[in-house]
Amino acid sequence: MAADLTRAYNDPPPAFQWRGAYVGVHGGTAFTKMPNPFAGRNGWSGGVQAGYNIQTGPAVFGTEVEGSYLGGAEHGVEGGKIREKWRAAAKAKAGLAFD
């Protein structure tokens, strides 16, 4: 009878949960005096990203989209240059979470 009156033990929730939506910003710069094979000039870049993750046990799966403004970064290619002002990407990801 006394055993029936005790509360059932539940595991505490994990310290971190990676499930849910997120939005963020990113930024950076490139200087021609630094070794950078992808930039032919000084400049700033920036953008936004958004995604959604699902966590099942330690496994984390998600998707992310991002867009960046590169300000006209130049890439040297054989026979000329490529000038890149905008860049966008869609990504799928998978990983393991550890406490």
N, C-alpha and C positions, 0 to 999 in steps of 0.2 A: 504494500500500500504506500509506504513512504517513497519508494522509487517512482511512483506515478506522480508525485507532487513536485518533483524537481524539474527545472526548465531544461529543455533539450539544448545541448551545446551546439552553437553554430560557429563556423570558422569566421574570423574577423575579415572584413572586406580588404582587398588588396590595397597596398599603399598608393598605387598609381593605377588609373584607368585610362587607356588610350582610345576608348570608344567615344565617338562623337564627331561633330563638325568643328572646323577651325578656319580662321582667316588670318593672314599675316602679310607683312611687307618685308622687302629685302632691298639692299642697296650696296653699291661698291664703286670702285674707281680703278682706272688703269693709267699708268704713267709710262711714257715711251723710254725713259731711262732705266726702267726695270725690265728684266727679261720676260717678255710676253709675246709669244708668237702670234697671238690673235688680235692684237691692237696696234695700229699704226699711228695713234695719236693719244693725247691725254683726254680724259673724259670721265664723266660720272654715269652710272647706270642705276636703275631702280625699277621696282615692280611690285606686284601683289600676287599672292597665291591663296588658294582655298582648297579644302579637301574634306574627306570624311573617312574615318577609320572604324573598323569593327574588330573587337577583341573577343576571342574564344579561348579561354585558358591563357597560356602564355603566347599564343599565336595572334599576330596583329596583321590585318589585311586592310588596304585602303586605296583610295584614288585621290589624285590631286591635279588641279589645273593651275597654270601660272602664266603670267604675261609680264614681259620686261621691256622697258624703254632703254635702248643702248646708245642713243644720241649720235648715231651715224658711225659706229665703230667700223674700221676698215680692216679687211683681211686680205693679205697678199696671196694671190694665186698665180699659177703659171699664165703669163700673158696679160695680167691686169690685176684689178682689185675688186673685191666685193664689199659693198657698203651696206651695213646692216643697222637699221634704225629700230625695228621692233622684233621681238621673239616671243613665241608662245609654245607651250608644251602641255600635253595631257599624259599623266603617268599612272601606272598601277604599281602597288608596292606590297611587300610581304616581309614579315620579320618576327622576331621573338622578343618578348618583354621579360626582363629579369628584375626582381626586387633586390 
